[in-house]
Amino acid sequence: DVHVIIGESDQVVLPQQAFWYYENATGATNREYVEVPTCGHRFEGPYNQAVLRDALSWAFQGRRPTGFPLARETPSEFWD
C-alpha cells in the first residue's frame, strides 16, 4: 500500500513532487494521494496537526478518520 499526504501549500515539497510517488506506485495493491487544504510543510495549526496525527490510522490501520481530507486523482497545479 502507498499513502501519500502533503500540505496543499507546502513550501519545501511541491504537491506535484509528492504525487510522483503515488503515480509511480503502480504495483501497490492500494494507493491514495491526499492534499491537506491550507496546510504548509510543517502541518501547523490544530486541524493540520490532527490530520497528521490521524494519518497513522489512515496509512497503517486502513481507517479514514472523521474529517480527514478526501483522496485526489491529480495534484493541485498539475504539470504536463
N, C-alpha and C positions, 0 to 999 in steps of 0.2 A: 504494500500500500504506500502511496505517496500523498502526503497532505502538505500543501504549501500555504502559508499565511504571511501576509505582508501588509504594512500600513499603506493606504492609498497615497499618502503624502510623504512617503519615505524619502529622505534626502540623501541616503547613502546607497541603498539598493533600489533601483527603479523597478516598478511593478513588471515591466517588460522583461527585466533580467530574471526576476523570481519566477515568472511564468515559464521561462525556458525549462526549468526543472519539471514542471507539470507536463508541458508539451512533449518532452522527450522521454517521459516515463511510460513509454508505450507497452512495456512488458508488465506493468503493475496491474494487479487484479482490480484494485480500486484506486482512483486518484481524484483529488479535489483541490481546487485553487480558490482561495478566499482573500479578498482585499477588505481591510477594515477601513470604513469611511472616516475621513478627517483624522487620520492616525499617522504619526511620523515614525521614524526608525526606533525610537525608544518606547513606544506604546505608552506615552504619558497620559495621565488623566484616569479617573476612576473607571470609566467604561472600557477604555483601551486596556487597562491593567486586568480587568475582569475577563475580557476576551482572551488575552494572552494566557491567563491562568486556566481558563476553560479549554484552551487549545489542547491541553494534555489529554483531557477526556475525549475530545473530538478525534485526535490522532491515534491514541493508544487503546481506547475503550470502544470506539465506534459510536459514541453518543454525541449528538448535536445538542449542546446546551441551549436552553431558552434564551432568545435574544441574540444568538450567535449569528454573525453575518452569513448571508447565503453564498453558495458557490457561484463562480463565474465561469464562462466559457472562453473569455478573452480578457486580457489585462486592460486597465484603463490606458488611454492614449496608445492603442495598439500600433505597432510599427509593421511595415511590409518586409 
